[in-house]
Amino acid sequence: MFSLDELEAAAAQLHAVFAPTPAYAWPLLAARTGAQLWVKHENLTPTGAFKVRGGLIHVERLARENLAPNGLISATRGNHGQSLAFAGRRYGLPVTIVVPEGNSTEKNAAMRALGAKLIEHGTDFDAARIEAMRLARQDGLYFAPSFHADLVRGVATWALELFRHAGPLDTLYVPIGLGSSICGAILVRDLLGLDTEIVGVQSAGAPAYALSLAAGRPVETERADTFADGLAVRIPDPAAFAIIEKGAARIVTVSDDEIAAAIRAYWTDTHQLAEGAGAAPLAALLKENDAMAGRRVGMPLSGGNIDLALFRNRVLAGG
């Protein structure tokens, strides 16, 4: 999908906008998990999530090649939309985002603050995506998908930064929504010639890729029931599945209660606020901590964009 030179070029392009995010080995998390754990803080990007890396790479090319003369449209639960809006404002492209009804109020507010036009449609991400594709055809807009080679190359730069900062890792846990982050991590590992096992993490209420891996083919689910909106995907992307099937060691599913416990652990051990998808890798490590004891483990805290009401009423109350 990309060469090491192309990945390095993407990293240089991104570092002209924001510095590499830090990676820390937190002592309290090490004590909690029993692993030598490195956390890559993608919650500290300009939009609070890793997706901005892909958005900047993709939208810069659209603007440079004049591929979206009327603007672009996409669907999201929040972080992908924020990344496109951030990049659209930087490169002068109008951005329309379709979100499901009842979407995160704070993520909606952030997208509007970045200049995006917001449309609410449907009950979940996949319904919003279908509507965004229809509007793209109707209004002559460029449809920006949530999985694309540009996006994967951009988001893969977090894994490049982590591998170079933390040194050899035995295991890397990566959350899976539609799949750009784990695919990027797999491709970076292979380009660098590392033997790190990469473990995908999904919600038990939205296990499309876990079911697909077990079946050997993409499997859709009827529902995506989780408060971790970044994981709430029903329909796997075939290109993403092909990379995951070939390069991931396994997929661990975690419950909402386990994700909430991991959010609390991040808060107490690091004073960092994680959204559901951002905490899912830690939930998976805590689930497998006996097998991971003493091993060098990495994970992204992929985003920190959680609504205050959800954090207070669902996460803290559950503690």
BELGIHU-V44954 format. One record per residue. N is the residue number from 1. RES is the residue in one small letter. SS is DSSP state (@ for helix, = for strand, . for the rest). D_LAST is the distance of its C-alpha to the last C-alpha in Angstrom with 1 decimal. Layout:
{{N,RES,SS,D_LAST} {N,RES,SS,D_LAST}}
This chain:
{{1,m,.,42.7} {2,f,.,43.4} {3,s,.,45.1} {4,l,@,43.8} {5,d,@,46.2} {6,e,@,44.7} {7,l,@,41.2} {8,e,@,42.4} {9,a,@,44.0} {10,a,@,40.8} {11,a,@,38.9} {12,a,@,41.8} {13,q,@,41.6} {14,l,@,37.9} {15,h,@,38.3} {16,a,.,40.8} {17,v,.,38.1} {18,f,.,35.1} {19,a,.,34.7} {20,p,.,33.0} {21,t,.,29.3} {22,p,.,28.2} {23,a,=,26.9} {24,y,=,25.2} {25,a,.,24.6} {26,w,.,21.5} {27,p,@,21.8} {28,l,@,18.2} {29,l,@,17.6} {30,a,@,20.7} {31,a,@,19.6} {32,r,@,16.3} {33,t,@,18.3} {34,g,.,21.7} {35,a,.,23.4} {36,q,=,25.6} {37,l,=,23.4} {38,w,=,24.8} {39,v,=,22.7} {40,k,=,24.9} {41,h,=,23.7} {42,e,@,24.8} {43,n,@,22.4} {44,l,@,25.2} {45,t,.,28.0} {46,p,.,29.7} {47,t,.,27.7} {48,g,.,24.3} {49,a,=,24.8} {50,f,.,27.2} {51,k,.,29.1} {52,v,@,31.3} {53,r,@,33.2} {54,g,@,34.5} {55,g,@,35.1} {56,l,@,37.3} {57,i,@,39.4} {58,h,@,39.9} {59,v,@,40.7} {60,e,@,43.1} {61,r,@,45.1} {62,l,@,45.2} {63,a,@,46.6} {64,r,@,49.0} {65,e,.,50.4} {66,n,.,50.4} {67,l,.,48.6} {68,a,.,46.8} {69,p,.,49.5} {70,n,.,47.9} {71,g,.,44.4} {72,l,=,41.5} {73,i,=,38.9} {74,s,=,35.8} {75,a,=,32.7} {76,t,.,29.1} {77,r,.,25.5} {78,g,.,25.7} {79,n,@,26.1} {80,h,@,29.5} {81,g,@,30.8} {82,q,@,29.9} {83,s,@,31.7} {84,l,@,34.7} {85,a,@,34.8} {86,f,@,34.6} {87,a,@,37.4} {88,g,@,39.4} {89,r,@,39.6} {90,r,@,40.7} {91,y,@,43.3} {92,g,.,44.5} {93,l,.,43.4} {94,p,.,42.1} {95,v,=,38.9} {96,t,=,37.7} {97,i,=,34.3} {98,v,=,33.4} {99,v,=,29.8} {100,p,.,28.5} {101,e,.,28.2} {102,g,.,24.8} {103,n,.,24.1} {104,s,.,21.8} {105,t,@,23.4} {106,e,@,22.8} {107,k,@,24.2} {108,n,@,27.1} {109,a,@,27.8} {110,a,@,27.8} {111,m,@,30.3} {112,r,@,32.5} {113,a,@,32.5} {114,l,.,33.8} {115,g,.,36.6} {116,a,.,35.7} {117,k,=,36.9} {118,l,=,34.1} {119,i,=,34.8} {120,e,=,32.3} {121,h,.,33.2} {122,g,.,31.8} {123,t,.,28.5} {124,d,.,27.4} {125,f,@,28.5} {126,d,@,31.4} {127,a,@,32.9} {128,a,@,32.7} {129,r,@,34.4} {130,i,@,37.3} {131,e,@,37.9} {132,a,@,37.9} {133,m,@,40.5} {134,r,@,42.6} {135,l,@,42.6} {136,a,@,43.6} {137,r,@,46.6} {138,q,@,47.4} {139,d,@,47.2} {140,g,.,48.4} {141,l,.,45.2} {142,y,=,44.0} {143,f,=,41.0} {144,a,.,38.6} {145,p,.,36.7} {146,s,.,33.3} {147,f,.,34.9} {148,h,.,38.1} {149,a,@,39.9} {150,d,@,39.7} {151,l,@,35.9} {152,v,@,35.5} {153,r,@,37.8} {154,g,@,36.0} {155,v,@,32.5} {156,a,@,33.9} {157,t,@,34.6} {158,w,@,31.0} {159,a,@,31.6} {160,l,@,35.0} {161,e,@,33.6} {162,l,@,31.0} {163,f,@,33.5} {164,r,@,35.9} {165,h,@,33.6} {166,a,@,31.7} {167,g,.,34.6} {168,p,.,34.6} {169,l,.,31.3} {170,d,.,31.0} {171,t,=,28.3} {172,l,=,27.0} {173,y,=,24.0} {174,v,=,24.4} {175,p,=,22.6} {176,i,.,25.1} {177,g,.,25.5} {178,l,.,29.3} {179,g,.,29.9} {180,s,@,31.5} {181,s,@,29.2} {182,i,@,29.5} {183,c,@,33.2} {184,g,@,33.8} {185,a,@,32.2} {186,i,@,34.3} {187,l,@,37.4} {188,v,@,36.9} {189,r,@,36.4} {190,d,@,39.6} {191,l,@,41.5} {192,l,@,40.7} {193,g,.,41.6} {194,l,.,38.4} {195,d,.,37.2} {196,t,.,33.4} {197,e,=,31.7} {198,i,=,29.7} {199,v,=,26.8} {200,g,=,25.7} {201,v,=,22.1} {202,q,=,21.6} {203,s,=,19.2} {204,a,.,19.8} {205,g,.,20.4} {206,a,.,23.0} {207,p,.,24.8} {208,a,@,28.2} {209,y,@,29.1} {210,a,@,27.8} {211,l,@,30.0} {212,s,@,32.8} {213,l,@,32.8} {214,a,@,33.1} {215,a,@,35.9} {216,g,.,37.7} {217,r,.,37.9} {218,p,.,35.8} {219,v,.,34.0} {220,e,.,32.6} {221,t,.,29.9} {222,e,.,30.1} {223,r,.,26.5} {224,a,.,23.8} {225,d,.,20.5} {226,t,.,17.6} {227,f,.,15.7} {228,a,.,16.8} {229,d,@,20.1} {230,g,@,21.8} {231,l,@,21.7} {232,a,.,22.9} {233,v,.,26.5} {234,r,.,28.6} {235,i,.,31.9} {236,p,.,32.4} {237,d,.,35.0} {238,p,@,37.9} {239,a,@,38.6} {240,a,@,35.1} {241,f,@,34.9} {242,a,@,38.2} {243,i,@,36.9} {244,i,@,33.6} {245,e,@,35.5} {246,k,@,37.9} {247,g,@,35.6} {248,a,.,32.1} {249,a,.,31.6} {250,r,=,29.0} {251,i,=,26.2} {252,v,=,22.7} {253,t,=,20.6} {254,v,=,16.8} {255,s,.,14.6} {256,d,@,12.5} {257,d,@,9.4} {258,e,@,10.9} {259,i,@,11.5} {260,a,@,8.2} {261,a,@,7.2} {262,a,@,10.6} {263,i,@,10.2} {264,r,@,7.6} {265,a,@,10.2} {266,y,@,13.0} {267,w,@,11.9} {268,t,@,11.6} {269,d,@,14.6} {270,t,@,16.8} {271,h,.,15.8} {272,q,.,16.6} {273,l,.,15.0} {274,a,.,15.2} {275,e,.,15.7} {276,g,@,14.9} {277,a,@,18.3} {278,g,@,18.1} {279,a,@,15.1} {280,a,@,16.5} {281,p,@,18.9} {282,l,@,16.3} {283,a,@,14.5} {284,a,@,18.1} {285,l,@,18.9} {286,l,@,16.1} {287,k,@,17.4} {288,e,.,20.9} {289,n,@,20.4} {290,d,@,23.0} {291,a,@,25.6} {292,m,@,24.8} {293,a,.,24.9} {294,g,.,27.4} {295,r,.,28.2} {296,r,=,28.4} {297,v,=,25.8} {298,g,=,25.4} {299,m,=,23.3} {300,p,=,23.2} {301,l,=,20.3} {302,s,.,22.2} {303,g,=,20.9} {304,g,.,18.7} {305,n,.,19.6} {306,i,.,16.5} {307,d,.,16.9} {308,l,@,15.4} {309,a,@,14.7} {310,l,@,12.9} {311,f,@,10.8} {312,r,@,10.1} {313,n,@,10.0} {314,r,@,8.8} {315,v,@,6.6} {316,l,@,5.1} {317,a,@,5.3} {318,g,@,3.8} {319,g,.,0.0}}
